[in-house]
Amino acid sequence: MAMPVQRPHVGIDVGKFRLDIATDDGGHQSIENTPTAIGEWLDSLGESVRIALEATSHYHLELALEAHRRGHEIFLINGYRLNRYRDSIGTRAKTDAGDARLLLRYLSREIDELRPWSPPGKAYRQLQTLLRRRATLVQVRVALQQSLAGIPTLKASLQRIVAQLKQTDQLIQKHIRQCLKEAGWEADAKRCQAIEGVGPVTAASLTTLFHRGNFRNSDAFIAFLGLDVRVRDSGIKSGKRRLTRQGDPEARRLLYLAAMQAKRQPAWEAFYQRHVARGMAPTQSLVALARKLARVAFSLMQKQTDYVPRIPCGET
């Protein structure tokens, strides 16, 4: 029986300006992170390879998209997992070349546990870009308001800046609605927005992420959002439960804010209070509520049904 041919493995550390590349024959090279340099490097490969990248903002996208288009297998490695992996093998130094070799080692040893990356559609990329740009805008606005609020002489200037930022926010939201409509996801966004506490931006985020992949069930969707819980128990010791926090941090922030609104609504107040009564901190109870809202949104979009409030709301 013929043995399957093993594809060569490559680890690439992605920077804004450069790519450090490690190959499983011990080779290393550094190239510019530009379409031309990426194309020339891919031309030099001559065969299909497996490439491990750490997702870094949007700087990895040009390489990932072009390599995937040419038939290479792409694996995006979570930064948190990679850091823990680095600590577990006792690596002391952190360099770009070292990170490329680390990605190569991780890919070679964990290949059976990894899922190949597939490029998101155009609508997903557009909406994610708009949602992240809006998140930056909101952060800037809040920071300015907090920083300059105590200076009376700057009050008028601050008001003008905030008004302009809010106007830009409204423009971004208009583009988000237009993208949802063009993608045919407008109905799903309306389904999500019908849930108490879920506003238009949160609904857009949930809808966008739902259409990113073919999720088996709500648990897979929750894990994709990073709202699943990491358990660390040993013997009779029960460790702290923490969120994995993988996936999109802006989606988690929006869902947390949605939970803060939902807990004041009759449909969800009892749900929130039950978790508090169990001894959970308010923040933990809000996270549980955010997770419940995400599950409800997933069910509505999966089954293509409209939201019908239930009082009292059921448990997770």
Contacts in CASP RR format, 6 or more apart in sequence:
PFRMAT RR
TARGET T0000
AUTHOR 0000-0000-0000
METHOD contacts of the structure
MODEL  1
MAMPVQRPHVGIDVGKFRLDIATDDGGHQSIENTPTAIGEWLDSLGESVR
IALEATSHYHLELALEAHRRGHEIFLINGYRLNRYRDSIGTRAKTDAGDA
RLLLRYLSREIDELRPWSPPGKAYRQLQTLLRRRATLVQVRVALQQSLAG
IPTLKASLQRIVAQLKQTDQLIQKHIRQCLKEAGWEADAKRCQAIEGVGP
VTAASLTTLFHRGNFRNSDAFIAFLGLDVRVRDSGIKSGKRRLTRQGDPE
ARRLLYLAAMQAKRQPAWEAFYQRHVARGMAPTQSLVALARKLARVAFSL
MQKQTDYVPRIPCGET
7 47 0 8 1.000
7 48 0 8 1.000
7 49 0 8 1.000
7 50 0 8 1.000
7 73 0 8 1.000
8 23 0 8 1.000
8 24 0 8 1.000
8 25 0 8 1.000
8 47 0 8 1.000
8 49 0 8 1.000
8 50 0 8 1.000
9 23 0 8 1.000
9 24 0 8 1.000
9 49 0 8 1.000
9 50 0 8 1.000
9 51 0 8 1.000
9 52 0 8 1.000
9 104 0 8 1.000
9 107 0 8 1.000
9 108 0 8 1.000
9 111 0 8 1.000
10 21 0 8 1.000
10 22 0 8 1.000
10 23 0 8 1.000
10 24 0 8 1.000
10 49 0 8 1.000
10 50 0 8 1.000
10 51 0 8 1.000
10 52 0 8 1.000
10 104 0 8 1.000
11 21 0 8 1.000
11 22 0 8 1.000
11 23 0 8 1.000
11 51 0 8 1.000
11 52 0 8 1.000
11 53 0 8 1.000
11 100 0 8 1.000
11 101 0 8 1.000
11 103 0 8 1.000
11 104 0 8 1.000
11 107 0 8 1.000
12 19 0 8 1.000
12 20 0 8 1.000
12 21 0 8 1.000
12 22 0 8 1.000
12 51 0 8 1.000
12 52 0 8 1.000
12 53 0 8 1.000
12 63 0 8 1.000
12 100 0 8 1.000
12 103 0 8 1.000
13 19 0 8 1.000
13 20 0 8 1.000
13 54 0 8 1.000
13 96 0 8 1.000
13 97 0 8 1.000
13 98 0 8 1.000
13 99 0 8 1.000
13 100 0 8 1.000
13 103 0 8 1.000
14 33 0 8 1.000
14 53 0 8 1.000
14 54 0 8 1.000
14 56 0 8 1.000
14 59 0 8 1.000
14 60 0 8 1.000
14 63 0 8 1.000
15 33 0 8 1.000
15 56 0 8 1.000
15 59 0 8 1.000
15 96 0 8 1.000
16 33 0 8 1.000
16 59 0 8 1.000
17 32 0 8 1.000
17 33 0 8 1.000
18 30 0 8 1.000
18 31 0 8 1.000
18 32 0 8 1.000
18 33 0 8 1.000
18 96 0 8 1.000
19 30 0 8 1.000
19 31 0 8 1.000
19 32 0 8 1.000
19 33 0 8 1.000
19 37 0 8 1.000
19 38 0 8 1.000
19 41 0 8 1.000
19 63 0 8 1.000
20 28 0 8 1.000
20 29 0 8 1.000
20 30 0 8 1.000
20 96 0 8 1.000
20 97 0 8 1.000
20 98 0 8 1.000
20 99 0 8 1.000
20 100 0 8 1.000
21 28 0 8 1.000
21 29 0 8 1.000
21 30 0 8 1.000
21 31 0 8 1.000
21 41 0 8 1.000
21 100 0 8 1.000
22 28 0 8 1.000
22 97 0 8 1.000
22 98 0 8 1.000
22 100 0 8 1.000
22 101 0 8 1.000
22 103 0 8 1.000
22 104 0 8 1.000
23 104 0 8 1.000
24 104 0 8 1.000
24 108 0 8 1.000
28 97 0 8 1.000
28 100 0 8 1.000
28 101 0 8 1.000
30 96 0 8 1.000
30 97 0 8 1.000
31 37 0 8 1.000
31 38 0 8 1.000
31 40 0 8 1.000
31 41 0 8 1.000
33 59 0 8 1.000
33 62 0 8 1.000
33 63 0 8 1.000
35 62 0 8 1.000
35 66 0 8 1.000
38 62 0 8 1.000
38 63 0 8 1.000
38 66 0 8 1.000
38 67 0 8 1.000
39 66 0 8 1.000
42 66 0 8 1.000
42 67 0 8 1.000
42 70 0 8 1.000
42 72 0 8 1.000
45 72 0 8 1.000
48 71 0 8 1.000
48 72 0 8 1.000
48 73 0 8 1.000
49 72 0 8 1.000
49 73 0 8 1.000
50 72 0 8 1.000
50 73 0 8 1.000
50 75 0 8 1.000
50 107 0 8 1.000
50 111 0 8 1.000
51 67 0 8 1.000
51 72 0 8 1.000
51 73 0 8 1.000
51 74 0 8 1.000
51 75 0 8 1.000
52 75 0 8 1.000
52 77 0 8 1.000
52 103 0 8 1.000
52 104 0 8 1.000
52 106 0 8 1.000
52 107 0 8 1.000
53 60 0 8 1.000
53 63 0 8 1.000
53 64 0 8 1.000
53 74 0 8 1.000
53 75 0 8 1.000
53 76 0 8 1.000
53 77 0 8 1.000
53 103 0 8 1.000
54 60 0 8 1.000
54 76 0 8 1.000
54 77 0 8 1.000
54 78 0 8 1.000
54 79 0 8 1.000
54 82 0 8 1.000
54 99 0 8 1.000
54 103 0 8 1.000
55 76 0 8 1.000
55 77 0 8 1.000
55 78 0 8 1.000
55 79 0 8 1.000
58 129 0 8 1.000
60 76 0 8 1.000
64 74 0 8 1.000
64 76 0 8 1.000
64 117 0 8 1.000
64 119 0 8 1.000
65 119 0 8 1.000
67 74 0 8 1.000
68 74 0 8 1.000
68 117 0 8 1.000
68 118 0 8 1.000
68 119 0 8 1.000
73 116 0 8 1.000
74 116 0 8 1.000
74 117 0 8 1.000
75 107 0 8 1.000
75 114 0 8 1.000
75 115 0 8 1.000
75 116 0 8 1.000
75 117 0 8 1.000
76 117 0 8 1.000
77 103 0 8 1.000
77 106 0 8 1.000
77 107 0 8 1.000
77 114 0 8 1.000
78 246 0 8 1.000
80 245 0 8 1.000
80 246 0 8 1.000
82 99 0 8 1.000
82 102 0 8 1.000
82 103 0 8 1.000
82 106 0 8 1.000
85 102 0 8 1.000
85 106 0 8 1.000
86 94 0 8 1.000
86 102 0 8 1.000
89 105 0 8 1.000
91 98 0 8 1.000
91 102 0 8 1.000
107 114 0 8 1.000
120 128 0 8 1.000
120 212 0 8 1.000
123 179 0 8 1.000
123 182 0 8 1.000
123 183 0 8 1.000
123 185 0 8 1.000
123 208 0 8 1.000
123 211 0 8 1.000
124 208 0 8 1.000
124 211 0 8 1.000
124 212 0 8 1.000
126 179 0 8 1.000
127 176 0 8 1.000
127 179 0 8 1.000
127 180 0 8 1.000
127 183 0 8 1.000
127 204 0 8 1.000
127 208 0 8 1.000
128 208 0 8 1.000
128 248 0 8 1.000
130 172 0 8 1.000
130 175 0 8 1.000
130 176 0 8 1.000
130 179 0 8 1.000
131 176 0 8 1.000
131 201 0 8 1.000
131 204 0 8 1.000
131 205 0 8 1.000
131 208 0 8 1.000
131 250 0 8 1.000
132 250 0 8 1.000
133 172 0 8 1.000
134 169 0 8 1.000
134 172 0 8 1.000
134 173 0 8 1.000
134 176 0 8 1.000
134 201 0 8 1.000
135 250 0 8 1.000
135 253 0 8 1.000
137 165 0 8 1.000
137 168 0 8 1.000
137 169 0 8 1.000
137 172 0 8 1.000
138 169 0 8 1.000
140 165 0 8 1.000
141 162 0 8 1.000
141 165 0 8 1.000
141 166 0 8 1.000
141 169 0 8 1.000
144 158 0 8 1.000
144 161 0 8 1.000
144 162 0 8 1.000
144 165 0 8 1.000
145 158 0 8 1.000
145 162 0 8 1.000
148 154 0 8 1.000
148 157 0 8 1.000
148 158 0 8 1.000
149 158 0 8 1.000
173 200 0 8 1.000
173 201 0 8 1.000
176 200 0 8 1.000
176 201 0 8 1.000
176 204 0 8 1.000
177 186 0 8 1.000
177 200 0 8 1.000
177 204 0 8 1.000
180 186 0 8 1.000
180 189 0 8 1.000
180 204 0 8 1.000
180 207 0 8 1.000
183 211 0 8 1.000
185 207 0 8 1.000
185 208 0 8 1.000
185 211 0 8 1.000
188 207 0 8 1.000
188 210 0 8 1.000
188 211 0 8 1.000
188 300 0 8 1.000
188 301 0 8 1.000
189 200 0 8 1.000
189 203 0 8 1.000
189 204 0 8 1.000
189 206 0 8 1.000
189 207 0 8 1.000
190 203 0 8 1.000
191 297 0 8 1.000
191 300 0 8 1.000
191 301 0 8 1.000
191 305 0 8 1.000
191 306 0 8 1.000
191 307 0 8 1.000
192 198 0 8 1.000
192 202 0 8 1.000
192 203 0 8 1.000
192 206 0 8 1.000
192 207 0 8 1.000
192 297 0 8 1.000
192 300 0 8 1.000
192 301 0 8 1.000
193 199 0 8 1.000
193 200 0 8 1.000
193 202 0 8 1.000
193 203 0 8 1.000
194 306 0 8 1.000
194 307 0 8 1.000
195 258 0 8 1.000
195 262 0 8 1.000
195 293 0 8 1.000
195 296 0 8 1.000
195 297 0 8 1.000
195 300 0 8 1.000
195 307 0 8 1.000
196 261 0 8 1.000
196 262 0 8 1.000
196 265 0 8 1.000
196 267 0 8 1.000
196 268 0 8 1.000
196 309 0 8 1.000
197 258 0 8 1.000
197 259 0 8 1.000
197 261 0 8 1.000
197 262 0 8 1.000
197 265 0 8 1.000
197 268 0 8 1.000
197 293 0 8 1.000
198 206 0 8 1.000
198 258 0 8 1.000
198 262 0 8 1.000
198 293 0 8 1.000
198 297 0 8 1.000
199 258 0 8 1.000
201 254 0 8 1.000
202 254 0 8 1.000
202 255 0 8 1.000
202 257 0 8 1.000
202 258 0 8 1.000
203 297 0 8 1.000
205 248 0 8 1.000
205 250 0 8 1.000
205 251 0 8 1.000
205 254 0 8 1.000
206 251 0 8 1.000
206 255 0 8 1.000
206 294 0 8 1.000
206 297 0 8 1.000
206 298 0 8 1.000
206 301 0 8 1.000
207 301 0 8 1.000
209 221 0 8 1.000
209 224 0 8 1.000
209 225 0 8 1.000
209 248 0 8 1.000
209 251 0 8 1.000
210 221 0 8 1.000
210 297 0 8 1.000
210 298 0 8 1.000
210 301 0 8 1.000
210 302 0 8 1.000
212 224 0 8 1.000
213 224 0 8 1.000
215 221 0 8 1.000
215 224 0 8 1.000
215 298 0 8 1.000
215 302 0 8 1.000
218 294 0 8 1.000
218 295 0 8 1.000
218 298 0 8 1.000
218 299 0 8 1.000
218 302 0 8 1.000
219 228 0 8 1.000
221 294 0 8 1.000
221 295 0 8 1.000
221 298 0 8 1.000
222 228 0 8 1.000
222 291 0 8 1.000
222 294 0 8 1.000
222 295 0 8 1.000
222 298 0 8 1.000
223 244 0 8 1.000
223 246 0 8 1.000
224 246 0 8 1.000
224 247 0 8 1.000
225 247 0 8 1.000
225 248 0 8 1.000
225 251 0 8 1.000
225 252 0 8 1.000
225 255 0 8 1.000
225 294 0 8 1.000
226 243 0 8 1.000
226 244 0 8 1.000
226 245 0 8 1.000
226 246 0 8 1.000
226 247 0 8 1.000
226 252 0 8 1.000
227 243 0 8 1.000
227 252 0 8 1.000
227 255 0 8 1.000
227 287 0 8 1.000
227 290 0 8 1.000
227 291 0 8 1.000
227 294 0 8 1.000
228 243 0 8 1.000
228 244 0 8 1.000
229 241 0 8 1.000
229 242 0 8 1.000
229 243 0 8 1.000
229 244 0 8 1.000
230 241 0 8 1.000
230 242 0 8 1.000
230 243 0 8 1.000
230 244 0 8 1.000
231 239 0 8 1.000
231 241 0 8 1.000
232 239 0 8 1.000
232 240 0 8 1.000
233 239 0 8 1.000
243 252 0 8 1.000
243 287 0 8 1.000
245 252 0 8 1.000
252 290 0 8 1.000
255 290 0 8 1.000
255 291 0 8 1.000
255 293 0 8 1.000
255 294 0 8 1.000
256 286 0 8 1.000
256 287 0 8 1.000
256 290 0 8 1.000
258 290 0 8 1.000
258 293 0 8 1.000
259 272 0 8 1.000
259 286 0 8 1.000
259 287 0 8 1.000
259 289 0 8 1.000
259 290 0 8 1.000
259 293 0 8 1.000
260 286 0 8 1.000
262 268 0 8 1.000
262 272 0 8 1.000
262 289 0 8 1.000
262 293 0 8 1.000
263 269 0 8 1.000
263 272 0 8 1.000
263 285 0 8 1.000
263 286 0 8 1.000
263 289 0 8 1.000
266 311 0 8 1.000
267 309 0 8 1.000
267 310 0 8 1.000
267 311 0 8 1.000
267 313 0 8 1.000
268 289 0 8 1.000
268 292 0 8 1.000
268 313 0 8 1.000
270 311 0 8 1.000
270 312 0 8 1.000
270 313 0 8 1.000
271 288 0 8 1.000
271 289 0 8 1.000
271 292 0 8 1.000
271 312 0 8 1.000
271 313 0 8 1.000
271 314 0 8 1.000
271 315 0 8 1.000
272 285 0 8 1.000
272 286 0 8 1.000
272 289 0 8 1.000
274 315 0 8 1.000
275 284 0 8 1.000
275 285 0 8 1.000
275 288 0 8 1.000
275 289 0 8 1.000
276 282 0 8 1.000
276 285 0 8 1.000
280 288 0 8 1.000
288 316 0 8 1.000
291 316 0 8 1.000
292 313 0 8 1.000
292 316 0 8 1.000
295 316 0 8 1.000
296 307 0 8 1.000
299 305 0 8 1.000
300 306 0 8 1.000
300 307 0 8 1.000
END
